Amino acid sequence: MKMNSIVLLRILIGWHFLYEGAVKIYNPDWSAFSYLATAQGPLEFLFTPLAQSGVIDWVDTLNVLALLFAGISLILGMFEKKAALAAIALLAMFYFAHPPFPGLQQLNVEGNYWFVNKNLIELVACIILFQNPTGDIFGIRYFWKKDKKLTKIEKA
């Protein structure tokens, strides 16, 4: 039963990442510029330079590609560990660009949080996905393995 829940978690997080990537592709006005330009907290110095004109196009493209890769891979149950690592990296960047630390004004974020926000929660869920790949239970690997077993039986 535990693994069935993790399969569901994997698919839902995959959907979230895939949807976020697709929305960014179809919105010509989307850019990570405002999110990065208003970064704050102890790692602000890492994020604000990414909003510069020579860099932001690359950042936007890599962001969308990473979202799509993580989403598609998690939904299909293939390259799960790599997809979970990509998701963890993205979520860590989202979290630390606007950390919900006391004394920091919450800019360009949803809600009001104190240390724990949705990015951190989803990051921890992705750590669980990394530690418990489920593609053999339900995913492309499962169906591929199943198809190979049928082929062996048919040959006998």
Secondary structure, 3 states (H helix, E strand, C coil): CHHHHHHHHHHHHHHHHHHHHHHHHHCCCCCCHHHHHCCCCCCHHHHHHHHCHHHHHHHHHHHHHHHHHHHHHHHHCCCHHHHHHHHHHHHHHHHHHCCCCCCCCCCCCCCCCCCCCHHHHHHHHHHHHHHCCCCCCCCHHHHHHHHHHHHHHHHC
